[in-house]
Every structure is written in C-alpha cells, then in structure tokens.
Amino acid sequence: MKELICIQGLGFVGAAMAVACARAGTRHNGEPVFDVVGLDLASETGLERVRKINSGEFPFGTTDLNLIQQTKAAHLAGNLKATTDNEILRQAAIVVVDVHFDIGDLTGEGHLKFGPFLNAIETIAQRVKPGCLVVVETTVPPGTCAKVIRPVLDRCSLERGLPVDSILLAHAYERVMPGEHYLASITDFWRVFAGHTPASGDACEKFLSQVVNVADFPLMRLSNTTASETSKVLENSYRALNIAFMDEWGRFAERVGIDMFEVINAIRKRPTHNNMKQPGFGVGGYCLTKDPLFADLAAKDIFNFTDVEFPLSRIAVKINQDMPLHSLGKIRKALDTLANKRMLLAGISYRQDVADTRYSPSQPFYEIATHEGASVICHDPLLSHWDDLNLPVESAMDTCPDVEAVIFAVPHKEYKTLVPAIWLAGKTPYILDANDCLTGDQRAQFAACGCRVESVGRGILE
Ligand SMILES: NC(=O)c1ccc[n+]([C@@H]2O[C@H](COP(=O)([O-])OP(=O)(O)OC[C@H]3O[C@@H](n4cnc5c(N)ncnc54)[C@H](O)[C@@H]3O)[C@@H](O)[C@H]2O)c1
C-alpha cells in the first residue's frame, strides 16, 4: 500500500506540489509511490480548486504543458484527489503545509498575524497519527517552526494523550516559479530543508528524495528550521532589494539619455554580477512584496529583540511599491493630464506568462489612473477577469483599441510577437514600454508608424 500524503492548501504552490508528489516515482516509467490528497477550505475558491483537481484539471491557467499533462496523468492513475474534509489528515503519513501566511500591513509597521496559519496547523495537530511528518513549505518568519508551530503541535499532542514530539516537524521551502517550467521548478531544482530534530530531518530528506530529482539537484540540509526559514526569507529579500536598487539607476538612465538595459547586459557578462536585476514596472506577487518584511517582524514579534532592524529591506519594499507610479508619471507628462484620457494597460498579472494577479503593480496603476479620470482598458493574454478588482479583461486584441496611450506593463510572450504596423491599424497612441516588453525593433516600428515611444529605464526617444 502506498503512503498517503496530504497537501494542505491548493494554491499556486500546493496544487503544483500535489501533482509533483502524485507523479513521484514515474520519471522512468515507474509506478507512482504516493497516494496524494489535496486539502483546501470549503470556500468558493477552495471548492473550485478541489473540483478541478478531481476532474484532472490543473486549477490555474498555466503555460506549462507538462504540468497540465502530468495533472491528467495523475488523475487517470487514480492517485491524485482533493477534498475539503479535514478528516483525511487522520490517514496521512506526511502532511505538506502550503497555506499562505499573510502580512496584513505591508508598511512594515504592523505585527505578525499568525491566526489563520496557526488554525491550519491546529487542524493538522488535532488529527494526525503519531509519527506523521509535517513539512512546512509556507514561507514563514524565521523562528516560526521552533517557537510557534512546535508548541502548538506539542500542546495538541498532550491534549490527545500522545507523547510530546510524536509529530515530526520539518521546514522545506518552495522555489516554485509559475510559468513555462512551473512543475520542473519543484521537481528539478535545488531544495533546502531542515528538521526540528534529527529524526524529522531524516524523514524529510527521505520524502524529498522521492519527489525531487536529487541525482541532478542534491538536497541542501541546514542545521535547524530557523536557518531554513531564514534562507528563504533572505533569498527573496535579496531579489527585492536588487530590484529596488535598479529602480534608481533606471531613473538616472532616463534623465541622462542612456539605455540601462544595454548597460546591465554589459555588466551581467561578469560572472559575479550575472544576476543583476533591471528597471521595470513594479514588483508584485505574493512573495517579494511581503517576504523582505518577515525578518524585521520576526525580530520584534518572535524573538522580542528591540535592537535588531532591517532598514534596507523596509526601504526596498516601499521603493518597489512606488514603482508603478513612475510609469504613471511618464504617461501623465506625455498626455499633459490623465483626466478623460483613454489608455490600454497591456499586462495585468504580476509577472510574465503567469495568470496570478496578487499584488500586481498593475493594480495601483489602474486605481490611480482611473481615480484621476482616465478610462483604462485592461488586456492580458492569460486572463479574462481581474478578480481583485472585479473587472473584465480582454484576453485577445488583434488591433489596438481607440486609445491615447498604450502601456506595456508585463513582458508576456504575446507582446514580443506583435507587429506594430498591423496592430496599430493606423492609430498613433503614445507607447510606454514599462518593463522591457518589446524588442528594439518593435519600438522602432512603433516610432516609424508615428507613435511617440518611451521606455522605463531608457532615456532615449525611439
Ligand atoms: N506563489 C509562488 O510563486 C510561491 C513561490 C514560493 C513560495 N511561496 C509560498 O508558498 C505559500 C503558499 O503560496 P500560494 O501562492 O500557494 O498561496 P495561495 O494563497 O495561492 O494558496 C493557499 C491556499 O491555502 C488554502 N488554505 C488556507 N487555509 C487553509 C486551511 N486551514 N486548510 C486548507 N487549506 C487552507 C487557501 O484556501 C488557498 O487555496 C506562501 O507562503 C508563499 O509565500 C509561493
């Protein structure tokens, strides 16, 4: 009989992890090694995600054809199911926690809110059998496993008459990248983890070795869960800071008339600098917008330090939040005013080739532009509705609508193949390439058609 794995939380991470676990063992035409049941809340979205998985469909729009195919294959093999019934936890050998951990207040002035996350942990602790391994994949503030989750597991074990430490606890963070290689970003990528005890570390190592291609991507085991949690938070803070840093250089480039992308590409040739970020439209998504605040908040709320602060991280979060306002300012200047102007916002998701709109920089852009009297048509090839704002989204657009400005905000593949002369159909709107969405050739073609063309990070009128 196969071991049962419960994946708690069928969001962008949990749904893909459920497929990865269900396909574990099948890489070389072998048999699946686990039975997998995804668990979500009986909310409207939770029920929809459960329904889709139970019909062999991946619950989110994705450009990863392999993920779509592997979801179907797991459904046909009969070892991937989903439910909203927590009682399934009683049968689990392993529970993977993929529920979200929100920070309500993104100014960094608030406090950590453990409530909903700890409810999920309690649901597990009240049901699982002794010896069950709980693997926390959620990005959590450093110290959460040792100082917040472990006491909850132990209290529930005592209430159930089980020995303390009867539930094994580990942290193994995700580096999943929704996009073309969504599933492979779980199965074929380096994974960092740590156990709360040596036994839980060993159990987690055994589990991950069955899901991840460890022959090519050996696991990295850290000394304790706080180190593993810190690793994830630092990894994301590093990226967020890198982006905030490039924002000021992009503005400089615009003023002095140079192309910052050309400069960065020259610098990236140097191996020590090959991961330099670039100027853009803004930072969105569930992770980079909040994770740089986690260490600062953990220092205060988990470790009770009064003398440990992360000023750079906090400034980076603020700079990144303000980035879309820069694009808005450029359009306001080009059109004199936003009042009564019509514009096309091309790209709603927070990143290219994903259908995720959480904390998308397009949202503040849209809200401020419409507040100032502009009417904004939204386009995104991967979306037909913008749930956060309850707005319709055009997912196809063969020709440019009747607008005075077009802003390319997300470098979706579709935009790079657009042929300006055909698409414009005689119109000449102001074009802003806010995120290196167009090729140099496309920008030149827009200009040749009579459009005024500007870019974020390029101080050259095309
Ligand atoms: N999205 C990414 O690209 C990404 C990448 C790496 C890490 N992460 C981290 O992974 C975690 C999950 O992210 P996500 O994007 O999948 O979040 P999500 O919001 O898409 O999904 C979370 C899911 O958990 C469910 N849930 C909440 N409470 C529950 C409970 N008590 N029982 C069962 N289900 C419950 C929600 O209904 C939801 O479906 C976060 O910590 C995030 O920071 C995300």
The ligand as an SDF file (V2000), in Angstrom:
LIG
                    3D

 44 48  0  0  0  0  0  0  0  0999 V2000
    3.2190   31.5670   -5.4380 N   0  0  0  0  0  0  0  0  0  0  0  0
    4.5240   31.3800   -5.5230 C   0  0  0  0  0  0  0  0  0  0  0  0
    5.0870   31.5310   -6.5980 O   0  0  0  0  0  0  0  0  0  0  0  0
    5.3380   30.9400   -4.3180 C   0  0  0  0  0  0  0  0  0  0  0  0
    6.6610   30.5250   -4.5110 C   0  0  0  0  0  0  0  0  0  0  0  0
    7.3990   30.0610   -3.4250 C   0  0  0  0  0  0  0  0  0  0  0  0
    6.8190   30.0820   -2.1640 C   0  0  0  0  0  0  0  0  0  0  0  0
    5.5420   30.5370   -1.9940 N   0  0  0  0  0  0  0  0  0  0  0  0
    4.9650   30.4850   -0.6600 C   0  0  0  0  0  0  0  0  0  0  0  0
    4.1040   29.3560   -0.5810 O   0  0  0  0  0  0  0  0  0  0  0  0
    2.9930   29.6320    0.2860 C   0  0  0  0  0  0  0  0  0  0  0  0
    1.6790   29.3860   -0.4140 C   0  0  0  0  0  0  0  0  0  0  0  0
    1.5860   30.2710   -1.5080 O   0  0  0  0  0  0  0  0  0  0  0  0
    0.4590   30.1650   -2.6040 P   0  0  0  0  0  0  0  0  0  0  0  0
    0.8520   31.1380   -3.6620 O   0  0  0  0  0  0  0  0  0  0  0  0
    0.2260   28.7540   -2.9880 O   0  0  0  0  0  0  0  0  0  0  0  0
   -0.8080   30.7000   -1.7460 O   0  0  0  0  0  0  0  0  0  0  0  0
   -2.3490   30.6510   -2.1500 P   0  0  0  0  0  0  0  0  0  0  0  0
   -2.9840   31.7550   -1.4090 O   0  0  0  0  0  0  0  0  0  0  0  0
   -2.4700   30.5780   -3.6450 O   0  0  0  0  0  0  0  0  0  0  0  0
   -2.8590   29.2810   -1.5920 O   0  0  0  0  0  0  0  0  0  0  0  0
   -3.0830   29.0000   -0.2710 C   0  0  0  0  0  0  0  0  0  0  0  0
   -4.2400   28.0120   -0.2120 C   0  0  0  0  0  0  0  0  0  0  0  0
   -4.3680   27.5700    1.1410 O   0  0  0  0  0  0  0  0  0  0  0  0
   -5.7430   27.4070    1.4020 C   0  0  0  0  0  0  0  0  0  0  0  0
   -5.9520   27.3600    2.8530 N   0  0  0  0  0  0  0  0  0  0  0  0
   -5.8940   28.3650    3.7500 C   0  0  0  0  0  0  0  0  0  0  0  0
   -6.1390   27.9030    4.9960 N   0  0  0  0  0  0  0  0  0  0  0  0
   -6.3490   26.5750    4.8700 C   0  0  0  0  0  0  0  0  0  0  0  0
   -6.6630   25.5450    5.7910 C   0  0  0  0  0  0  0  0  0  0  0  0
   -6.8010   25.7970    7.0800 N   0  0  0  0  0  0  0  0  0  0  0  0
   -6.8240   24.2840    5.3130 N   0  0  0  0  0  0  0  0  0  0  0  0
   -6.6790   24.0110    3.9880 C   0  0  0  0  0  0  0  0  0  0  0  0
   -6.3920   24.9520    3.0810 N   0  0  0  0  0  0  0  0  0  0  0  0
   -6.2180   26.2150    3.5150 C   0  0  0  0  0  0  0  0  0  0  0  0
   -6.3790   28.5960    0.7030 C   0  0  0  0  0  0  0  0  0  0  0  0
   -7.7670   28.4330    0.5110 O   0  0  0  0  0  0  0  0  0  0  0  0
   -5.5990   28.6130   -0.6000 C   0  0  0  0  0  0  0  0  0  0  0  0
   -6.1970   27.8190   -1.6010 O   0  0  0  0  0  0  0  0  0  0  0  0
    3.1910   31.0750    0.7340 C   0  0  0  0  0  0  0  0  0  0  0  0
    3.8640   31.0700    1.9340 O   0  0  0  0  0  0  0  0  0  0  0  0
    4.0770   31.6770   -0.3290 C   0  0  0  0  0  0  0  0  0  0  0  0
    4.8140   32.7720    0.1730 O   0  0  0  0  0  0  0  0  0  0  0  0
    4.7940   30.9450   -3.0490 C   0  0  0  0  0  0  0  0  0  0  0  0
  1  2  1  0
  2  3  2  0
  2  4  1  0
  4  5  1  0
  4 44  2  0
  5  6  2  0
  6  7  1  0
  7  8  2  0
  8  9  1  0
  8 44  1  0
  9 10  1  0
  9 42  1  0
 10 11  1  0
 11 12  1  0
 11 40  1  0
 12 13  1  0
 13 14  1  0
 14 15  2  0
 14 16  1  0
 14 17  1  0
 17 18  1  0
 18 19  2  0
 18 20  1  0
 18 21  1  0
 21 22  1  0
 22 23  1  0
 23 24  1  0
 23 38  1  0
 24 25  1  0
 25 26  1  0
 25 36  1  0
 26 27  1  0
 26 35  1  0
 27 28  2  0
 28 29  1  0
 29 30  1  0
 29 35  2  0
 30 31  1  0
 30 32  2  0
 32 33  1  0
 33 34  2  0
 34 35  1  0
 36 37  1  0
 36 38  1  0
 38 39  1  0
 40 41  1  0
 40 42  1  0
 42 43  1  0
M  CHG  2   8   1  16  -1
M  END
$$$$
